[in-house]
Amino acid sequence: MPRKAILDPYVSVFVDRTGKQRYRFRRGKVSIYLPPPTSKDYKAAYSKAKGDAGVIGRVIENSVNDLVTRFYRTVQFRRVSEAWQTTMRQTIEPFREEYGNDMVEHFRPKDIDKILEDRFEKRVIEGKQFGGSASAERLREMLMRLFKLAKKLEWRSDNPVELSEPVKHSGDGFHPWDEDDIAAYRKRWPLGTKARLAMELMLWTGARRGDAYLMPPPKGGRFKWVAAKTGKPTSFVVAPQLQAAIDAMPEGSMGDETMLITDFGKPFSRAGFGNKMREWCDLAGLPKCTAHGLRKALTRRSADLGASQQELKALGGWENDDEVRTYAKNANRDKLAEGALAAVVEWEREANIV
């Protein structure tokens, strides 16, 4: 695996909306784009940026640039994993690039609608696909956080994203595994294989791919991890079907720190695990299935069996509105999630699914 490039202090890298890799120097209120580190002009540009940072602020107060800079300093941003921080930056930076000097107070709900419509439109740039409903939905989530911070800072009295139109999936979202998909995968990958363990792990914990590849072994009959996306501690009871998959693994095929390991005995990288799941699904004849779709499958099964909205929220760790957040603070999330999981466990057992 190629070693991650080490950037100079205050320099970050992201992919802009055209698919181009961009480098930015940020220190205090200074935000300056730099040429690539491999360019002959880079050292001079970097030195100038450091000098500018010491004498002048380039960011307009109460602008989008100012807001994004402050957001990156919040505990909300800093408490999540480095991988999720990178994902958030990749979503926010194209917006910042286009609207960085615009004043936060000037954005109206219809402006947010237009921004999301532009992101919703799919396009291919240099052979890579950008946009789509999933991309627009993630942007709306990030804008919601940014303007919530602006309201907290009293830069404006409302959050225009709350009044914008929610993004509706157009069918380009992750395919939720159905029962035929699960059966086909299990048939191709029997108990005792790493592919089977990975699938059962995500199916019975609802873990995101970014958490599953680093999942530690269970202790005391429960999985416990800190969600990379939210930074929140998560606890899940081990379903019997998942325990069977663990018990069937050959000696030495699981790690002590992370259950899923490569053939070389090392933990997977985030991208490496995603690629491996893609390979396992393809070999099972399931080109539409993805790791994320398994998270959807657990929710679908629970909903089909009559799980309440609050049980579903607990099961997936979601808090999408103020009312649910307020209730969930006082709810026993572990018990709610365990109840929803138990219903799916019993259903599969009674249906004699193998």
Phi, psi and omega in degrees: 000130182297142181286139180293132181297140178266118182267156176293158178305139178073008180253132176233162181232144177207167177256123183279182187292346178267358181091005181271139178280126184241149178241137183227136173263125178227124175209121184062234180263008179268128178222110186226133174282142180240156172290165179302148180303337179279351181284149179291342181269357187295311185302317180294319180293322180293317179298319179295319180298317179296323178293318179298323182297335181275346187234343186210146175261125184264351185265130179287130180299139179065019175268174177300318177303315180297317181295315181296318178302316179292323180298318180295345179266352184287156176296324180305319180279317187287340183279344182276169184293160178299323180296318181287328174299318179297317178298318180296317179298319181296333177277319185282320189299320176299322176295317180296320181300320184276326188240015187307321183268000179283144180284135183300323184292345185271350182285131178247162179307322181291333175291319178297319178303316182294319179298317180289325176298319178296319180288330181295327183291126179281143176208156179246124181234121181052041177081359180250143182268134179231159178083192183111168185295322179295319179295318179294321180296319179293321177298318179299320178298317180291320178296324178301318180291319181297312183284339172295320177294319179300321178294320179296324179282356181065032174279340176203162186266351182225175174244106184296339181290328179297331182264358178281166181285128176300148179280130179255131179296140182254010181104359179262010179282180181291133180291122177283127181300133174260181185294327177294321179298313182298317180296319181295320180293317180295326179293320181285324184240097183287170176301141182103352178259151180295325180298319181292317181299318181298317180295313181295325180299313181284326181294323186259357175243343184068018182291141173292158179304322181293347176256324186298321186289344178248012185299123177283161178300153180289154176226132179063031178079013180221149169268138177225127178207167176256119183299125182297325185285320187252342183076012184263139175297137182231140180226136182219133176291148180278115178292147180305321180296323178288321178299322178297322179293323179292314182296332183279350184289137179298154180300134178085000183268357176236151181273164178280327181264319177234134183296316184269122179229159180285176177294346179264007177080013180253154176297148176292154165275165180301310180292322181297321178292319178299318179294323181291319176298321177300317179296314181296319179294318180297318180292338176270004180074032183235069184295337181274345185277142179224170178298318182296330180296336177290325175298321177292325184296319180296319178295317180299313180300316181296317180296320179298332181266011172087021178297143179289165178300320181292324176296320179294320178298317180293322182298317182261357181070029184266145173218088188263349179215160186299322183296314179294319179301316181297317181291318185294334180298327183256000182271153175274091187297322180299316181293319180297314180295321180296322178295317179294318181295319181300324180296319179290320178302312182293321180298313181295323180297314181292328179282352178058043178278134180234000000 
